């Protein structure tokens, strides 16, 4: 009996064909005429674990047919459709963002596409699988993964013919956000049984990210100009698989000399040799002419491996003109070119820093101004409906559930602004939602939502709409950690026109020097022209004649993602994607500007069951 693991990637963005629909389950089961009763205290007794037991939603005609733990389909729970089949209300897929569904998942749910399978390892309780799976990684998306483990009993490809050993759920962000991009998860799925542990390791494909910096000089080049010497420059070509050459760099022209020294230049190694260190690199030397008919002086060939030796006798090249060599028996060369210096460094990526231990600290600030409306009325943007999340909660969950994978302690400061707070009723633009000014951090995104709900019951919505205090609050935290070990993201959710524009612009200009980014989500139907000004995509924001070092603000109006119908799951996935897409580039721009390099990833501990080396 031999184990094998089948990872499944229900990544919604890449699972849905252009039509936007997936094939439905071929096994529709009619909804039973009566609900299954589990809890006598609930108005809908089939909902034993849902915190929202009052939902009446039309039932999909295509329920999930593979649920061994349930005899009946509960028709009352679904608020959000199954993310794998947009028009089906599948209750049994725990990767759904739906907070109301807690039905155990069958390992055979037909809506989750299988990504691949490992090899089979014979007779082992501690298998170390060799096969790797290549996945596209997107920081701004929640990329759900499921891993199923089986004990293989035959050569049949049908998984139902083998013994199910357990399964694990996570996101790709959880793996890469763990220390050393190594995540351990308990295997579950068999009631009352410990199924063991699965270890998941992610590694970014290098794709030859090195950048080489080179400098050359030449000596005694041929004289080409009648009234002067030469105006030499060099052209570098990368060889292709078919024997042809592609230009990849051209130096500047050095005027009127036969012994030029060209400026150092940087070039990606992949552009120079496409990652093949032994691939031929051809270099041509020309005398520049104003009319564009540059005179050919000569050429030589080398390789990246040769250049990497640096300045030495191996990197002095004879410049040869083939025509002259054929015509003149005593021809030696048309001069020499010498490599003066060579250096190479990696062009670090966002994941290099995450693997090295950099943490993303997430803070949320919520608008409690009176323009949101009375929270007890259904027209309010803060209305707590028993049927669905309001716009503030939806935006918070969409963004927070992705960023939380990159924060090890899952403690998130949560602030409010624009309300009168107890006990004295003073107006505050920087109050903790949990009531603890010394430590405004909440445990997890659910903790932030709970603190938000409690605050709505204890504060009085007031005004005005001031951003500067919460921006400066996060900036103070960021200013205390400038070594690249932490990066701060502030999410501001607001409904109105900003009241302290001058102060906010100054705060953002100052924050642009710090390791932080700001996301603004505008809810409601107000005009958000001022927010567009803060988002410096077109014109970099400035204050008092000082221009922000970096663009650190991203603004989106929430209404662009909910109007027009469609799946709320898909809408919030698009919202998160759009507001988070710029974070990695903003992160890298700060690290590069400060010359901060990523720390080496911590070594992975030996997997369980590894042999222990004998002691000397």
KATAVEN-V485440 format. One record per residue. RES is the residue in one letter. PHI is phi in radians with two decimals (999 if undefined). D_CENTER is the distance of its C-alpha to the mean C-alpha in Angstrom with 2 decimals. Layout:
res	phi	d_center
RES	PHI	D_CENTER
RES	PHI	D_CENTER
//
This chain:
res	phi	d_center
X	999	38.82
X	-2.36	35.46
X	-1.47	31.91
X	-2.55	29.06
X	-2.07	25.55
X	-2.06	24.04
X	-1.31	20.28
X	-2.19	19.44
X	-2.05	16.23
X	-1.51	16.78
X	-1.20	13.58
X	-1.07	15.22
X	-1.08	13.85
X	-1.89	15.15
X	-1.78	18.11
X	-1.64	20.11
X	-1.19	22.46
X	-0.94	23.24
X	-1.19	25.87
X	1.52	23.37
X	-2.16	25.44
X	-1.98	25.59
X	-1.07	28.91
X	-1.38	30.30
X	-1.05	31.70
X	-1.37	35.04
X	-2.14	36.61
X	-1.12	37.05
X	-2.11	38.92
X	-1.13	40.96
X	-1.19	40.19
X	-1.10	42.88
X	-1.26	45.52
X	-2.42	44.97
X	-1.32	42.10
X	-1.64	41.89
X	-1.65	42.97
X	-2.17	41.37
X	-2.22	41.65
X	-1.35	44.79
X	-1.48	43.57
X	-1.58	40.90
X	-1.02	42.06
X	-2.06	40.10
X	-1.17	41.00
X	-1.44	38.59
X	-1.86	35.65
X	-1.60	35.90
X	-1.99	32.41
X	-1.38	31.10
X	-1.37	31.22
X	-2.09	31.88
X	-1.57	35.11
X	-2.02	36.46
X	-1.68	34.55
X	-2.07	36.51
X	-2.25	34.32
X	-0.95	35.76
X	-1.49	35.20
X	-1.15	33.52
X	-1.33	36.10
X	-2.14	33.71
X	-1.21	33.06
X	-1.20	31.36
X	-1.56	34.36
X	-1.92	33.10
X	-2.18	33.36
X	-1.20	35.92
X	-1.55	35.78
X	-2.33	36.92
X	-1.60	40.03
X	-2.28	39.21
X	-1.60	36.42
X	-1.31	36.03
X	-1.59	36.15
X	-1.90	35.28
X	-1.43	31.78
X	-1.11	29.12
X	-1.75	27.52
X	-2.12	24.48
X	-1.25	24.76
X	-0.99	23.36
X	-1.21	19.92
X	-1.63	21.18
X	-2.30	24.42
X	-0.96	24.16
X	-1.84	27.91
X	-1.93	28.54
X	-1.76	28.61
X	-1.38	27.85
X	-1.57	28.34
X	-2.02	27.36
X	-1.95	23.62
X	-1.20	22.05
X	-1.34	18.44
X	-1.14	19.57
X	-1.18	18.44
X	-0.99	22.22
X	-1.41	23.47
X	-1.76	26.96
X	-1.93	26.82
X	-2.28	27.49
X	-1.44	29.44
X	-0.96	29.06
X	-1.57	27.33
X	-1.29	29.39
X	-1.21	27.87
X	-1.98	29.15
X	-1.02	27.44
X	-1.35	27.86
X	-1.57	24.89
X	-1.76	22.22
X	-1.22	22.00
X	-1.41	22.51
X	-1.59	20.18
X	3.08	22.55
X	-2.32	24.94
X	-1.38	25.65
X	-1.26	29.08
X	-1.66	31.82
X	-1.94	33.00
X	-1.35	36.63
X	0.84	38.15
X	-2.52	35.44
X	-1.68	34.16
X	-2.29	31.55
X	-1.21	30.09
X	-2.05	27.69
X	-1.32	26.14
X	-1.63	25.72
X	-1.16	23.99
X	-1.89	20.32
X	-2.04	18.00
X	-1.66	15.67
X	-2.13	12.59
X	-1.31	10.16
X	-1.84	6.56
X	-2.32	4.08
X	-0.99	0.91
X	-1.45	4.49
X	-2.10	6.55
X	-1.58	8.71
X	-1.76	9.67
X	-1.34	13.06
X	-2.26	15.15
X	-2.33	18.85
X	-2.09	21.04
X	-1.94	24.80
X	-1.97	27.40
X	-2.26	30.86
X	-1.67	34.17
X	-1.44	35.37
X	-1.87	39.07
X	-2.71	39.74
X	-1.56	38.47
X	-1.16	37.63
X	-1.36	34.13
X	-1.35	34.55
X	-1.12	32.56
X	-1.20	35.12
X	-1.50	37.66
X	-2.07	35.94
X	-1.45	35.60
X	-1.36	32.40
X	-1.81	31.43
X	2.57	28.41
X	-2.60	24.78
X	-2.44	21.53
X	-2.09	18.57
X	-2.87	15.04
X	-1.94	11.41
X	-1.08	9.37
X	-1.09	7.28
X	-1.06	10.91
X	-1.20	11.86
X	-1.21	9.54
X	-1.46	9.94
X	-1.36	13.66
X	-1.00	16.14
X	1.17	16.25
X	0.94	13.57
X	-2.22	16.67
X	-2.12	17.05
X	-1.85	20.51
X	-2.30	21.19
X	-1.25	24.71
X	-1.42	25.84
X	-2.26	27.36
X	2.04	29.12
X	-2.06	32.75
X	-0.99	34.49
X	1.31	36.33
X	-2.29	35.12
X	-1.42	32.87
X	-1.73	30.95
X	1.75	29.53
X	-2.31	26.09
X	-1.98	23.33
X	-1.93	21.32
X	-2.03	17.93
X	-2.21	16.61
X	-1.97	13.53
X	-2.43	14.04
X	-1.29	12.28
X	-1.18	14.85
X	-1.08	16.58
X	0.92	17.67
X	0.93	20.12
X	-1.59	18.12
X	-1.25	21.38
X	-2.12	23.12
X	-1.74	26.93
X	-2.06	29.29
X	-2.24	32.87
X	-2.43	36.18
X	-2.21	39.39
X	-2.38	43.02
X	-2.30	45.95
X	-2.46	49.67
X	0.99	52.73
X	-1.25	51.12
X	-1.09	53.56
X	-1.44	55.11
X	-2.02	54.39
X	-1.64	55.49
X	-1.16	59.26
X	-1.73	59.48
X	-2.56	56.80
X	-1.71	54.66
X	-2.39	51.26
X	-2.07	47.95
X	-1.39	45.63
X	-2.56	41.94
X	-2.08	39.90
X	-2.16	37.68
X	-1.80	35.29
X	-2.22	34.65
X	-1.67	32.38
X	-1.38	34.22
X	-1.79	32.99
X	-1.08	33.62
X	-1.56	36.60
X	1.59	38.32
X	-1.45	37.52
X	-2.20	35.88
X	-2.14	33.11
X	-1.14	33.26
X	-2.27	30.38
X	-2.86	31.87
X	-2.35	34.97
X	-1.36	36.40
X	-1.30	38.23
X	-1.55	42.02
X	-1.84	44.30
X	-1.42	47.58
X	0.93	51.09
X	-2.75	50.76
X	-1.79	51.24
X	-2.27	49.30
X	-1.28	45.92
X	-2.14	43.12
X	-1.48	39.81
X	-1.22	36.93
X	-1.12	34.07
X	-2.40	31.07
X	-1.88	27.50
X	-2.58	26.16
X	-1.05	23.21
X	-1.06	24.81
X	-1.14	23.49
X	-1.30	25.37
X	-1.44	28.43
X	-2.54	28.72
X	1.01	25.73
X	1.46	25.22
X	-1.70	28.84
X	-1.17	30.61
X	-1.76	34.04
X	-1.22	33.63
X	-1.15	36.27
X	-2.07	35.55
X	-1.74	38.38
X	-2.17	39.32
X	-1.93	41.92
X	-1.97	43.87
X	-2.23	45.43
X	-1.76	47.80
X	-1.24	46.43
X	-2.18	48.78
X	-1.03	48.53
X	-1.44	49.26
X	1.56	46.34
X	-1.56	48.66
X	-1.13	47.34
X	-1.51	49.63
X	-1.32	48.33
X	-1.64	49.16
X	2.97	47.76
X	-2.61	44.81
X	-2.67	43.54
X	-2.17	40.88
X	-2.63	38.69
X	-2.59	35.46
X	-1.08	32.37
X	-1.09	33.89
X	-1.18	37.05
X	-1.10	35.35
X	-1.15	33.38
X	-1.22	36.81
X	1.39	36.98
X	-1.21	40.29
X	-2.93	43.11
X	-1.17	45.94
X	-1.29	43.57
X	-2.01	41.82
X	-1.99	44.93
X	-2.00	45.20
X	-1.36	48.28
X	-1.56	47.70
X	-2.02	49.71
X	-1.76	51.00
X	-0.97	51.86
X	-1.15	54.57
X	-1.11	56.33
X	-1.12	56.17
X	-1.27	57.92
X	-1.47	60.61
X	-1.99	61.45
X	-1.18	62.53
X	-1.59	62.22
X	-1.18	58.75
X	-1.81	56.36
X	-2.90	53.35
X	-1.92	52.34
X	2.11	50.95
X	-2.27	48.22
X	-2.11	44.56
X	-2.12	43.26
X	-1.38	39.77
X	-1.49	39.90
X	-2.73	36.52
X	-2.54	33.37
X	-2.52	30.17
X	-2.41	26.73
X	-2.52	23.48
X	-1.38	19.90
X	-1.54	17.41
X	-1.19	14.83
X	-1.90	11.08
X	-0.95	8.31
X	-1.20	8.53
X	-1.03	12.27
X	-1.25	12.34
X	-1.13	10.48
X	-1.11	12.94
X	-1.38	15.64
X	1.89	15.39
X	-1.10	13.83
X	-1.79	13.34
X	-1.72	11.53
X	-1.69	14.58
X	-1.88	14.46
X	-2.19	17.71
X	-2.05	18.96
X	-2.23	22.08
X	-2.02	24.08
X	-1.39	26.91
X	-1.96	30.23
X	-1.38	32.52
X	-1.17	35.42
X	-1.15	34.26
X	-1.24	32.00
X	1.65	35.27
X	-1.13	37.01
X	-1.03	34.60
X	-1.41	37.49
X	-1.81	37.79
X	-1.16	35.73
X	-1.42	35.30
X	-1.31	33.32
X	-1.20	29.57
X	-1.74	29.72
X	-1.10	31.85
X	-1.66	31.06
X	-1.35	31.87
X	-1.29	32.66
X	-1.77	31.20
X	-2.75	27.74
X	-1.31	25.26
X	-1.39	25.85
X	-1.09	23.49
X	-1.09	22.63
X	-1.19	21.76
X	-1.13	19.79
X	-1.13	17.56
X	-1.08	17.21
X	-1.16	16.30
X	-1.04	13.81
X	-1.44	11.71
X	-1.14	12.88
X	-1.22	12.33
X	-1.55	8.52
X	-1.16	8.82
X	-1.06	11.76
X	-1.16	10.20
X	-1.88	9.72
X	-2.16	13.31
X	-1.19	16.05
X	-1.57	18.92
X	0.96	17.42
X	-1.89	19.84
X	-2.12	18.91
X	-1.06	21.49
X	-2.29	22.59
X	-2.11	24.96
X	-2.15	27.20
X	-2.56	29.11
X	1.52	32.19
X	-2.24	34.22
X	-1.53	37.50
X	-1.97	36.92
X	-1.29	39.49
X	-1.62	41.91
X	-1.71	43.29
X	1.30	41.48
X	-1.30	40.18
X	-1.41	37.38
X	-2.23	34.12
X	-2.02	30.94
X	-2.86	29.17
X	-1.83	30.23
X	-1.31	28.45
X	-1.19	27.92
X	-1.53	29.06
X	1.42	32.20
X	-1.90	31.64
X	-1.14	31.56
X	-1.31	31.40
X	-2.58	28.25
X	-1.40	26.35
X	-1.34	23.56
X	-1.98	23.29
X	-1.46	22.36
X	1.28	19.24
X	-1.15	18.34
X	-1.12	21.66
X	-1.12	23.45
X	-1.11	22.22
X	-1.10	23.47
X	-1.10	26.75
X	-1.13	27.30
X	-1.07	26.67
X	-1.12	29.25
X	-1.13	31.72
X	-1.10	31.47
X	-1.06	32.36
X	-1.54	35.56
X	-2.00	36.54
X	-1.86	35.85
X	-1.89	37.48
X	-1.09	35.36
X	-2.54	36.67
X	2.81	35.27
X	-1.44	34.61
X	-1.66	30.90
X	-1.96	30.00
X	-1.67	26.49
X	-0.93	27.60
X	-1.06	28.36
X	-1.30	24.94
X	-1.12	23.25
X	-1.18	25.78
X	-1.04	25.29
X	-1.22	21.66
X	-1.07	22.73
X	-1.12	25.40
X	-1.15	23.04
X	-1.15	20.78
X	-1.16	24.00
X	-1.49	25.00
X	-2.37	22.13
X	-1.86	21.85
X	-1.61	21.42
X	1.56	17.64
X	-1.38	17.59
X	-2.47	16.03
X	-2.35	13.99
X	-1.96	14.89
X	-2.16	13.46
X	-1.87	16.38
X	-1.80	16.39
X	-1.88	19.84
X	-1.98	21.20
X	-2.50	24.55
X	-1.97	27.21
X	-2.33	29.35
X	-1.34	30.36
X	-1.21	29.60
X	-1.72	32.82
X	-2.00	32.10
X	-1.00	30.53
X	-1.08	32.19
X	-1.17	31.16
X	-1.17	27.54
X	-1.06	27.31
X	-1.11	28.84
X	-1.12	26.45
X	-1.21	23.38
X	-1.05	25.05
X	-1.18	25.66
X	-1.22	22.15
X	-1.12	20.73
X	-1.50	22.26
X	-1.93	20.38
X	-1.36	16.97
X	-2.69	15.82
X	-2.32	14.32
X	-2.23	15.94
X	-1.98	15.04
X	-2.08	18.26
X	-1.97	18.87
X	-1.66	22.48
X	-1.83	24.29
X	1.52	27.76
X	-1.90	29.78
X	-1.20	30.34
X	-1.43	30.06
X	-2.02	26.97
X	-1.03	28.17
X	-1.14	27.84
X	-1.15	24.13
X	-1.09	23.63
X	-1.15	25.51
X	-1.21	23.16
X	-1.40	20.17
X	-1.45	21.15
X	-1.15	19.75
X	-1.65	23.36
X	-2.20	25.36
X	-1.06	24.10
X	-1.15	25.27
X	-2.46	28.37
X	-2.62	30.82
X	0.92	34.35
X	1.38	34.01
X	-1.85	30.94
X	-1.66	27.80
X	-1.07	24.32
X	-1.06	22.94
X	-2.35	19.44
X	-1.50	18.07
X	-2.06	16.25
X	-1.98	16.93
X	-2.23	15.37
X	-2.07	17.87
X	-2.45	18.13
X	-1.48	21.24
X	-1.05	20.85
X	-1.09	23.81
X	-1.17	22.06
X	-1.95	20.16
X	-2.10	23.18
X	-1.22	26.16
X	1.68	27.38
X	1.30	26.97
X	1.62	24.77
X	-1.27	22.72
X	-1.07	21.33
X	-1.08	18.55
X	-1.13	17.51
X	-1.10	18.11
X	-1.24	15.89
X	-1.12	13.01
X	-1.18	13.62
X	-1.04	13.98
X	-1.06	10.67
X	-1.06	9.01
X	-1.25	11.41
X	-1.42	11.32
X	-1.72	7.69
X	-1.04	7.22
X	-1.52	9.26
X	-1.04	8.01
X	-1.01	6.77
X	-1.18	10.11
X	-1.12	12.02
X	-1.04	11.16
X	-1.12	12.38
X	-1.10	15.28
X	-1.17	16.53
X	-1.07	16.51
X	-1.17	18.28
X	-1.08	20.71
X	-1.71	21.75
X	1.15	21.94
X	-1.59	19.86
X	-1.76	18.96
X	-1.18	16.78
X	-1.32	18.95
X	-1.11	19.76
X	-1.14	18.17
X	-1.13	20.80
X	-1.14	23.01
X	-1.36	22.61
X	-1.20	25.69
X	-1.11	27.98
X	-1.13	27.32
X	-1.05	30.01
X	1.58	33.15
X	-1.21	32.76
X	-1.17	36.17
X	-1.57	37.08
X	-1.09	38.62
X	-1.16	42.29
X	-1.37	43.33
X	-1.19	45.67
//
